[in-house]
Amino acid sequence: MQHADLILHNGKLHTVDPERPEATAVAIRDGVFIAVGSDSDVMAHRGPATQVVDLRGRRAIPGLNDSHLHLIRGGLNYNLELRWEGVPSLADALRMLKDQAERTPAPQWVRVVGGWNEFQFAERRLPTLDELNQAAPDTPVFILHLYDRALLNRAALRVVGYTRDTPNPPGGEIQRDARGEPTGMLIARPNAMILYATLAKGPKLPLEYQVNSTRQFMRELNRLGLTSAIDAGGGFQNYPDDYQVIQELADADQLTVRIAYNLFTQRPKEELTDFKNWTSSVTLHQGTDFLRHNGAGEMLAFSAADFEDFLEPRPDLPPTMEADLEPVVRHLVEQRWPFRLHATYDESISRMLDVFERVNRDVPFNGLPWFFDHAETISPRNIERVKALGGGIAIQDRMAFQGEYFVDRYGAQAAEQTPPIQRMLAAGVPVGAGTDATRVSSYNPWTSLYWLVSGRTVGGLALYQEGLPRATALQLFTQGSAWFSSEQGKKGQLRVGQLADVAVLSADFFTVEEEAIKHLESVLTVVGGRIVHGAEEFDRLGPPPLPVTPDWSPVVKVPGHWKPGAPLQAAVHQCAGACAVHGHGHERARQSRVPVSDFSGFWGAFGCSCFSF
């Protein structure tokens, strides 16, 4: 009988294993499960050196796996960014912004990048440029709103150098006032290049701070029960230069999230050269169970990327798309490199599949893993074409953040099948779930699981008549996602022989009210048999706190996604009474100047007086 390194017992374990769907205990040795079953069966593996943890009846699940997360890039910038994710009102968000602006030294910026939209706010509107300038008159502020615009205060306009003489760059519009002066709003039209190019002008953290930033980001992901992610590359994420930090952490055995990474071409019209260089210098799946190469994408050719801004009409891919994409796909198939490709609209997917089918006739895919990312409007016919070529579909919760805009443009009926997850599953196509964080959606997997189960946006709009069963949604975020890194059977289940990744939840995912799903987190996270996060009764089992560097980082005061009852609440609202928006009161704020229009009408209706200044 093998002695375990770690035993978790007295739990309610949902295994995602149809052969044994429920258990109460697991035993772990050398990073894998050696027993899954009843307490009595698993305790037979207890030895003199075994760590034994009583789960006290808590629900436990396999560690969550995000099949589309920009973790490597997000980690480099995590300590630079102020998080508005889940914040309940614009007034809260603006007070947070003001506080951070006062703490941020020159020449640094305050950046709010992704994970929020105006529909989550009680006010249900965006901040105005005047409000940004009032909150931060001297510190540059850059606020990214989905894929459609960025808001810059006057200080940010000065440092990026946008003036009345600055022409609109390709791929964007600098909004101007009647005198021709930039207002501070950048509009993504026809694509988001202006947003990301402007963001890239901001100061970066030095290497040692980027290391800390990445570790902080992984700890936040661990707090939410995430143990694996497939990194989809990204613009301005060059290989190997921008992988130095993640490789350093892997070499030091400091990764607490398993990462499979895809390589994303960086040079328009030079895409084939990029991939030829990489296929000759990088061995497929090189690395370890914590950091390993996963193939190509999500960008294969710049002309083969349909920009998804539902405030704008659907873009047509250029007529050169097929000629640009085909040689890249042909080369990848010849080299037996798996690939992924960003595709939002069915019209784009049809043309891409034409390319894939043409290549397949000459160089058979023959089981090579490949998949589309997103596929919001994919048709039944194209789902069948994906299946015939052995592909998969990685879906994300972009509709949770952009659903209102989609409904406004295409109608509620069209939204009911966007994306058509049930049809994908019925067709037998591999499906994995993810977030596409961090530039637009939140990295919080429970926001995504809430959307999958409830069918609602973060603003509460009902998109679907019926969501997914909870067990199905969880399967997509665990076992389902493993297929997309060619690790099916290796992780994603609580099953003997698989990697020992577990999340013990703050409440039972299968019984809590739907609205409570979005507030779930992990109280005990295990990766490879090592406890990487502990909270509440398991607090002493987790690693010690990691100081945040630099000390002015927004993460010092706002360590991650907002949650009810967080210390931030009291700091933001100066509570003294009760209100309907936050569940407490704001006597001091009631005396403040208000950057919110119609105080008596709006705030009177909501019974809240929490203001920003």
N, C-alpha and C positions, 0 to 999 in steps of 0.2 A: 504494500500500500504506500503510495507516494504521500509524503508530507507536504502540505500546502504552505506557501509563503503568506497567503492572506485568505481568510474565510469571511464572507458576508452572509449572515443568517438572520432568521426571523423577519424576513421581508416578504413583500408581495411582488414577485419578479415576473414581469411580462417578457418572455424570452424572444419573441418574434421567430420562434422555431415551431412549425406546425406539428412536429413529432412530440414535443413537450412544451406546450404553450405557456404553462405556468410552473413556477417553482418557488421555493422559499429560501434557497441558499445556493451559493456558488463557492467553489474552491479554486484558487489560482496558484500556479507555480510557474516560474520562469516566464511570466508575462502572458500565459494562456490559461484558459479554463481547463481544469482537470476533472471537475465534477460539477454537475448542475442537477439539483433535485431537492429532496426534502432535507430538513435540518439533520435528521439522524443519519441519512446517507452521506451527506457532505462532511459532517463532523468526524466521520471516520478518518478523514485526511488531516485531522489536527495533530500537530507535533509540538515538541517543546518550544520551538522558535516561531510557531505560527501566530501571526497577528489575527485576532478574532474581533469582528465588529458586529455588534447587535444593531440591526436596522430598525428595530422597534416598530415593526409593522409598516414601514414606509414602502411606497411603490418604487420599484427600481426597473430600469429599462436598459437596453444596450445603449452605449454612448452614441449621441447623435452625430450624423455625418452630413455635412453640407456639400452637395455635389457641385456647387458653383459659388465660390467665395473668393474674393480678391484679398486673401489673407496676407500675402507677402507684402504687397504694396500698402495695404491697410495698416499693417504692423509698423512700417517705417514712419507712418504719419499719425498713429493713434494718439501719441502724447501731445500733438499739436492741435488737436481738434476738440472743439466744444460740442457736446452731444445734446441734441434736442429730441432724441428718440423717446417717444412716450410722454413727453412733457405735456401737461393737460391744458395749458393756456399760453397764448402769445405773451401775455403779461409776464408770466413766469420766465419764458424764453428770453424776453428782452432784459429782465432784471439779471438773469444769468450772464447775458452778453455784456451788460454794463460792468458787472463785477469782474468779468474776465478781462475786459479792456483795461481796467484800472490796474490789473496785476501783470499785464503783458509788457515786457520791456521792448524798446526799439532795438532792432528794426523788425521784430516779429509781428505776425498778424494774428488776429482772432479769426478762426475758420470754423464754419459750421458746414459739414460736408456729408450729406446723405442721412437716411434713416428717419426722415420726418416729412410731413406735408401739412398744409394749412388746415386740412379737414380734421386733424387730431385735436386742434385747438378749440377751446370753448368759443372763441371769437370767429372761427372758421374763415380766417383770412390770413394773407401774408403780411409781414411787417412792411411798413412804408420806408422809403429811403430817408425821409425826414426822421423817422423813429431811429433808424440806424445811426444817423449823424448825431442825434441827441444822445444816444446811449454811448457812442464812442466818437467823440469829436476829433481825437488826435491819433488814435490807434487804428491802423488799417483793418478793415473787416471784409471778409469774403464769405458770402452765404450762398451755397449751391442749393437750388430747388429742383429736384428731380433731374431730368435731362433737358429741361426747357429753358432755364435762365439762371443767372447768377446776379446777386445784389451786392454792390460794392459801395461803401461809404466814400465820402470825399477824400479821406486820408488814403484809402486804397487806390482810388483813381490817380492820385498824385504819384504814388510809388510805382504803379505799373506804367505810368506815362501816357495814359489815354487822354487826349485833348481834342479840341474841335478840328484839329488838322489830321487826326489819326483816321486813316481810311478803315472801312469795314474789312476785316480779314476774310479770306475764303472760309466758308463754313460758319459764319456768325454775323451778328449785327450789334453795333454799339448804339443803344438808344440815345437820342439827343433831344434837347428841349428846343423851344422855338428859336433860340439864338444859335443853335448848332452845337451847344456845349453838351458833353456826355452827362447823362443823368445819374449814372451808376448802375443801370440795368444792362446786362449783356444777354442777348437773346440767341438761343441755339437755332439758327435757321440758315441752311437746311440741316446742319448736324451740330454736335456738341463740341467741336474742336476749339471754338473760342473759349468755352468754359474751362476746358482742361489745360489749354495753353496758358490762360491767365492764372489759373491755380498754380501751375508749374513755376510761375515767376516768384512765388513766395520763398522765403528762406527755408532751408532744410535743417534738420537736426544733424549734429555731428555724429559720427559712427557710434560712439559709446552710448549716446542718448537714443539712437535708433535701436540699439540692442535692448535697452530698457523698455522702449516703446513697444517693441514686438512682444516682449515678455508680458507686459501689462495687457496687451490685446489678447494674448492667449489665455491669460488668467481670467479675463472677462468672459471669454468664450467657454472656458471650463466652468465658470460660475453658472452658466446657462445650460450645462450638460453636454456641450459640444466636445467631442474627442477626436474627430477627423474632419478634414476638408479637402476638396479638390480645388486647387488654385487655378483660376482661369487666365492667368497672366494679366496683361493690361497695357494700355498706352503709357509711354514713359517708364516702362518696366523692362529694362534691357537685360538680356542674359549674356554673360554671367554677372555683369557688374552689380546689378541691383539685387542679386541673390547672395551677396557676401554676408549679410547679417544673418539670414536664415541658415546659411551653411555653417556659420560660426556657432550658432546656437545648437545646431545638430551635432557638430563635432564635440561640443562641450556637454552633450547629453542634457540640454536644458529645454528641449521642445516638450511642450505639454499638450500639443495638438498634432496628430499625424497629418502630414501634408503630402499629397500627390500633386505635382505641378505640371501644367501644360505650358509650352513655349509659344508666345504671341508675337507674330511678326511686327517689326517696328518701322519698316521703311516702305512707303508706297512705291510700287513698281519694282521693288527689289525683293519681293516676298519669296520668290523661288530661290534666290541667292541665300536669303536668311536660312531657309529650311535645308538647303543643301549643306550649308556650313554646319548646322546643328546635327543633321543626321550623320555627318562624318566625324563629329567630335563628341557627341553625347550618345551613350549606350542606352537603348530603350530600357526603362524601369531601373536604371542605375540608382543606387542608394540603399536605404534601409526601410524598415517598416515605419519609421518616423519621417523620413524625407526621401521621396523617390520621384523619378521622372515618370511622366504619364503620357507623353505624346505631344501633339501639336494643337494650337488653337488658343482662345476661341476665335481669334482673327487669323484667317488663312490668306485672304487677299482683301485689301482695303475697299475695293469696289464691290465686294461680296458681303457687305454689312449693312443691313437695313436699320436705320436709326429709328428707335421707338420713342417718339414724343407724341403722345396721343392728343396734344393740343394742336398739332400740325397734321395736315393730310398725309396719307401713306406715301412714302417716297418710292419712286421707281428706281431700281438698281440700274446703273448705266449700261449701255449696250456692250461695253467691253468686259462686263463681268465674267461671262463664260470663258473668254480667252485668257483672262487673268487667273481664274480659279482652276481651270482644268490642268495646267502643267503642275501646279502645286499639289493637287489631289493625286495626280498620276504618280508624282515622285514619292509622296507619302505611302501610297499603296505599294509601290514597288519596294520601298524600304521596310514595309510592314510596320509602319508607325501608326498607332491609333490617332484619331483626330476628332476634334469637336469644332462646331461652326455656329456662330451667332446667327439666328434667323428668327424674326418676329412674325412676319406676315406670310400667309399661304402663297401669295403671288411670288415672293422671293424663294420660298421653299421649293415650289414647282421648278423654277429655273435651276436651282442648285441640284435638285435630284436628277434633272436632265443630264447635268455634267457627271454626277456620280454614276449614273447608269451607263453613260458612254464610256467612262473609264473602266467600269466593271466588265464590259464586253471585251476589252482588250487585256486588262490586268485584273483578274477576278478578286473581289474583296475577300471571298472565301473565309468568312469568320473573323475578319479584322474588326476590332471594336471601333465604332465611330458613332457620333451622335450629334443631334441638333440641340443647341441651347435655346430655351425660351418657347418658341413655336406657339405663341398665343392663339393665332387664328388658323392653325393647320387644319386642312380638310380631311374627311374620312378617306378619300382617295389617296392623299399623300401619306397618311398614317400607314396605309397598306404598302405603299412604295418603300417607306422607311423599313417596315418589317421585312419585306422581300430582300432588302440589301443587308439585313442583319444589324440594323442600327437601333439606337435608343433615343430617348427624348428626356433631357434634363429640364424640369419645369421649375420656375421660381415665382415668388410672390409679388411680382411687379404690379399685378392687378390690385393687390392690397393697398398700394400707394398711388396708383394711377387709374383706378377703376372709375372714379367720378368723371375723369376726363374722357375715358373710353366711352362711357355711357352717353355723355354729352355729344360725342361725335358720331358714334355708330349705333346707339340705341341700347335699351335694356335687354332686348331679346338677343342681340348679338353677343352681349356680355355674358349671357347664361352659359355659353360654351367656350369661354375664353379664360384659360386654355381648356380643351376638351379632355380632361384627365381620365374621366371614366371611359371614354371611347378608346383612349390609348391603352388602358389596362385591359379592356375587353378584347382588344386586338392581339394581346400578348406581347406588346412592345415593351422592352425594359424602360422603366420610368424611375427616375430619382428626383428627390426634392432638394431645393436649396433656396438661397436668398438673393444672390447677385450683389451682396453688399461689397463695398461700403459706400459707393458714390451716390446711389439712389435709395435702395432699400436698406432696412436695418439688418444687422448681423444677427439679431435675436431670432433663433429658430422657433421660439414660441409665438412670435408674431406671425410667422409663416404657418405654423401648425394651427393657430387660431383661424387664419384665413381658409386653410384647407378644410377644416371641420365646420366652421360656421358659415362659410361663403360670404363673409363680410369684409369690407375694407377697414383700414385703421380708423377711418372716420365714421364707420358704422353703416355704410350703405350695403344693403343686401344685393349681391350680384347673382347668386345662384339659388334656385328653389331648394336645393338640398346639397349639403356639403358631403365630404367623404366620411365614411365610418372612421372612428378614432384609430382603430387598429390598422386600417389601411393607410391613413395619413402617417402614422408612426413608422410603418413598414417602409414607406417611401423615403423617410429621413434616416433609415438605418440600413437594413438589408438591401433595399432598393438602390441606394446610392453607391453601395460597394461595387456594383457591376461597372460603374463608370470609371473606376480606377483599376479594373480587371482584378478585383479582390473579392469577388463573390465566393462564399464559402470560407473566407479567411476572417471576415469581420462583419458586424451588423446583426449578430444574434448572440444570445447567451447560450452557447453550445460548446460542448467539449471539443477542444482542439483549436477553437477560434481565439483571436486576440482578446485579451481580458480588459475590455473597455466598458465601464458601467456608469450610469447616472442615477443617483437616488434623489427622488423629487421632493420638492417642498410640499406638494399636495398631489393627490391621485389624479393623473391625467384622464383616467377613464371614468371618473365620477364627479369631478368638479363641474360647476356651471360653465357653459361655453365662454362667457365673458372672463372667467377666471383663468382660462388657458393662457391668455397673453401675459399673465403675471407669474407663471410658473418659472421656477429655476431649480438648480440642483443644490442639494445640501451636502452631497458627497459625490465627488467625481473621481473615478479611477481610470487611469490610462496605462495599459500594459501591466496591471497589477500594482501600480504605484498610485497612492492617493495624491492628487494634484489640487484638490479643492475640498475644503470642509467648512460648513457653516452650521449655525444653530447647535444642536446637541453634538455635532461632529466637528465643531470648530477647532478643537485641540488636535485633531488628527490631520488637519491640512498643513501645508507649508506656511512658514512665517510670512508676514506682510513684506512686500517688496517695495522699498521707497521709490517714489516717482521722481524721475529726473527729466528735465530741469524742474526746479521747485516752483516755477510759475506755471507749469503745465496745467491746462484745464482739468486733467485727470486727477489732480490733487483734490479738487473740490467736487468734481462731477466724474466719479470713477467709471461710469458706464451708463447703460440704459436706465432711464428713470423708472422708479418703482414706488408704489404707494407706501407711505411710512418711512421713506428714506430720510436721512438727516438733512438732505438738501431742502426738504419741504419747509422745515422750520426756519432755515436760514433765508430762504427766498421770501417767505410770506410774513415773517414777523407776527406769528399767530397770536390772536387774542380772543377770538370768538368762533362762530361757526358759519359755514357757507355751503351752498349746494354744489359748487364746482370742485372744491378741494376737500370738503369735509372738515374744514376748520376756518378760522377767521383772520381778519387782517386790519385790526383797528389802526395800526400805524400807517399802513398803506392807504387807508381810507383818507388820510390827510395829504396824500402825495399828489404831485402833478400827474396828469393822466395822458399817456400817448395813445389813448383809445377813444375813438369818436363815440358820441351819444352815450355818455356815462349813465344818465338816468334811465334811458330806454333799454340799452343792452344789458348793463350790469344789474339794473333793477330786476329785469326778467330772470336773470340767472342767480340772483341773490348772492352776488360776490363782489367784493371790492378790493381784489388784489391787483395792484397796479405795479408798474415797472420802476417808477422813480419816486 
